Amino acid sequence: MVKNKKIKAKKGFEKKSFFKLLPHLSEFTNLKSTKMFIGEYKHNLDAKGRMAIPAKFRTILESGAVVTRGLDNCLFLYSKEAWEKIAKKLADLPVSQAKARSFSRLMLAGAMEVDFDNQGRITLPEYLRSFASLDKKTIIAGLYDRLEIWDEEAWNKYKTGAESESTEIAEALGELGV
């Protein structure tokens, strides 16, 4: 039977020494560089098309943000860094293929840089609000590398359908190795 022994720290070793190592550990664990959007948030759109972005996401977006038409009649909001990578991939698609041209037009021509006001709000242009049928009640959904902005009613309908098909979706993704 092993007895619990109280281990004394060696002279010169302090508890806080562990915490001094944390910045170095982040090099291996990417603690500092992990920037992801997750969660579901309800927000209102005002008459001028302004909406607040959750405070915890503003630091990820402080270097700039781009909003564009998304899929399933929602809007995609990317950090400027993420958008530049996506825009480059879209620009590299073959111009000779109609579907590639169409998707590039949807995403690139619909994109607009947005700035935050002093209250943490962005202004969504009318053509994007119209595309996503945004009125007053909205949902901001975090999806790792982007935010999706939905009309609340459309989000609830979409989410209910996805939840009812979750087993089939999981099986299909399992076949893809997810």
Secondary structure, DSSP 8 states (H G I E B T S, - for coil): ----------TT--THHHHHHHHHHHHHH-TTT---EEEEEEEE--TTSEEE--HHHHTTTTT-EEEEE-STT-EEEEEHHHHHHHHHHHHTS-TTSHHHHHHHIIIIIT-EEE---TTSEEE--HHHHHHTT--SEEEEEEEES-EEEEEHHHHHHHHHHHHHTHHHHHHHHHHTT-
